[in-house]
């Protein structure tokens, strides 16, 4: 799960495994496998970093 910020500054937590695409327009559009779309203020690079950090954290717990 990652937390992102909508344009109205409301935080939203998403299941990163359900993200289908990230599009960088002036704002970032996240499209989920369900077809839902979310416009957020974080860049695609920042979202990718958050996904990687989250998955690393999960894998560390599994390996221990």
C-alpha positions as CSV (number, residue, x, y, z in Angstrom):
1,X,0.0,0.0,0.0
2,X,1.2,3.5,-0.8
3,X,-0.1,6.9,0.2
4,X,-0.5,9.6,-2.4
5,X,-2.1,13.1,-2.4
6,X,-5.0,14.1,-4.5
7,X,-5.2,17.6,-6.0
8,X,-7.4,18.8,-3.1
9,X,-4.6,17.7,-0.7
10,X,-6.6,14.7,0.6
11,X,-4.4,11.7,1.2
12,X,-5.3,8.4,-0.5
13,X,-3.9,5.0,0.2
14,X,-3.7,2.6,-2.8
15,X,-2.9,-1.0,-3.3
16,X,0.2,-0.7,-5.4
17,X,-0.3,-4.2,-6.9
18,X,-3.4,-2.9,-8.6
19,X,-1.8,0.1,-10.4
20,X,-1.9,-0.5,-14.1
21,X,-0.4,2.7,-15.5
22,X,1.1,6.0,-14.4
23,X,0.8,9.0,-16.7
24,X,2.7,12.2,-16.2
25,X,0.7,15.1,-17.6
26,X,1.0,18.3,-15.7
27,X,-0.4,16.2,-12.9
28,X,0.0,12.4,-12.4
29,X,-2.9,10.1,-13.4
30,X,-2.9,6.7,-11.8
31,X,-5.0,4.1,-13.5
32,X,-5.9,1.0,-11.5
33,X,-6.7,-2.4,-12.9
34,X,-10.3,-1.8,-11.9
35,X,-10.5,1.1,-14.3
36,X,-10.6,3.7,-11.5
37,X,-8.4,6.8,-12.2
38,X,-6.8,9.1,-9.6
39,X,-5.1,12.4,-10.2
40,X,-2.4,13.1,-7.7
41,X,0.3,15.7,-7.1
42,X,3.2,13.3,-6.8
43,X,5.4,12.7,-9.8
44,X,5.6,9.3,-11.5
45,X,9.2,9.0,-10.2
46,X,8.1,9.6,-6.6
47,X,5.2,7.1,-6.9
48,X,7.6,4.5,-8.3
49,X,10.0,5.1,-5.5
50,X,7.3,4.6,-2.9
51,X,6.2,1.4,-4.6
52,X,9.8,0.1,-4.5
53,X,10.3,1.1,-0.9
54,X,7.0,-0.6,0.1
55,X,7.9,-3.8,-1.6
56,X,11.4,-3.8,-0.1
57,X,9.9,-3.4,3.3
58,X,7.6,-6.3,2.7
59,X,10.3,-8.6,1.4
60,X,12.5,-7.8,4.5
61,X,9.8,-9.0,6.8
62,X,9.3,-12.2,4.8
63,X,13.1,-13.0,4.7
64,X,13.4,-12.5,8.5
